[in-house]
Amino acid sequence: MTSFRRLYGASPLHLLLVLASFALAGYAGVRLLKGDTLGVALWFVGAALLHDLVLLPLYAMTDRAVQLLFRGSGDGRQRAPGPSVNYVRVPAFLSGLLLLVWWPLILRQVGHYTAATALPADVFLGRWLLITAGFFAASAVVLLVRMWNRSRPRRPEK
């Protein structure tokens, strides 16, 4: 067992789980490509190109701007952004994830979901904006509470 761990770098259970996940991914790939192979391949290539050439630079620049916003210390010195930048990253990520999943409904791109949801098409944008505002408000409350707890004078322990 020790020689296997030294040779492989992990336990046999790890190897078994990795092989099982590759087998499952291969099975899913075969099933997915069975219908419209060219369409699925084009979708994957298009999604990868859209992500790598458009979305990645866009959210990298946005994250850099937020880091610069949180970097200033007020006394003219530059310092590294602390964990407070995550209070913007997390709600932005969650909001973006909801937009990614529900964008046809949020942007009113499809009308046939009205029968399935029993909701008019114009409610999704407002609700997504409210959820996004709620994410940022909750994040701001958590940040303020943590800043308040840090600024309180500590009682000496006995």
N, C-alpha and C positions, 0 to 999 in steps of 0.2 A: 504494500500500500504506500509506503514511504517513497519507494522508487518511482511508482506511478505518479504520485503528487509532484515529485522533483522533476520528472520528465515532462509531464503535461502542464503542471503549474496550478492545478486545482483537483478537486475530488472527482472520483468516477461519476458521482451523481451529477456534477456540473456538466461533464461530457455527455451524459445521457440526456439531460435536459436540452442542451444545445442541439444535439442530433435530432431530438424529437421536434424542436421548434423549426429546424430546417425542413424536416419531413412535412410538417404541417404547412409551412409557407410554400413548399413545392406543390403540395396537393391543392392549396388554394389558388396558386398561380395557374396550374393546369386547368382547374375548373373555371377560372376567370377568363382565360384565353381561349376556351373552347368555343364560345359563341362568336364574338367579333374580335379576332386577334389583332387585326390592323387598327381598329378603332381604339382598343384598350392600350395598345403600344403607343399610339399617337397621343392618347390622353396622358399616359405616364410621362412621356418625353415633354409634352407641352407643360404639364404641371411642374416638372423639374426645372425646365427653362424659366417659366414664370417665377417660380420661387427664387431660383439662384440669380437671375438677372434683374428682377424687378423688386420682389418683396424683401429679400435679404438686405440689399442696400438701403431700402426704404426704412425698415425697422432698425437697422444698424445706425443710420443717421439720426433717427428719432431717439434711440437709446443714448447715443453720444450727446445729443442736445440736452436730454434730461440729466445725464451725468454732469455736464457743465453747469447746469442750473443748480444742482445740489453741491457742487464743488466749492463755490465761493464761500469764504469764511467771514466776510464783512470787514476784515482788517487788511485787505489787499493781498494777502498771501493765498497761494493756490494749495489746495490739499486734495487728497484722493476722496472720491465720493464714498460716503459711508453706506451702511445698510439702509439708510432712509430712501435711497433711490428705488429700493424694492417696493416701497409703498405706492409708487407710480407704475412700476413694471407689472406687478401682479394683477391689479384691476384692468390694466390695458391688455394684458394677455388674455384674461378671462373674457373681456368684452370682444376682443378680436376673435377668440375661439367661437363665441356665440354667433358673431357675424359670419364667420366662415361656414358654420353649420347651417345657419338659417338665412343666408343672404338672399335666396330667391323670394322668400316671404317678406323679408325686411325691405327689400328694394322693389317689391311688387312686380317681380318678373314672371310669376306664374299665377294663373287664376283658378286652376282646377283644384287647389288645395282648400278652397273655401268650403266645398261640400264635405271634405274629410275633417276639417277643424271646426266647422260650424261658426267660424268667425269671419267677419269681413276682412278683405285684404289690407285695408288701411290701418289696422290696429297694431301690426307687428313692428313698424318703425318706432312708434311712440313707446311701446313696451320695451323694445331693445334699448332705447335711449334712457328710459327710467331705470332699467336694470343696470345699465352702465353708470348712470349717476349714483345709484345705490352702491355699486362696487367701490367707486371712488370716494363716496362719503364714508362708507365703513372703513376703508383704508385710512382716510384722514383722521377718523375718530381713534383708531388704533394707534396711529402715529402720535397724535396729541396726548393720549393717555400714557404712552411710553415716554414721551418727552417730559410730561408732568411728573411721572414717577422718578425719572432720572434727576430732575431738578430739585426734588424735595430733599431737605436735609435729612441725613440718616441719623438715627439714634444709635449711640454706641451700644454694642452688645455687652451683656454682663457675663 
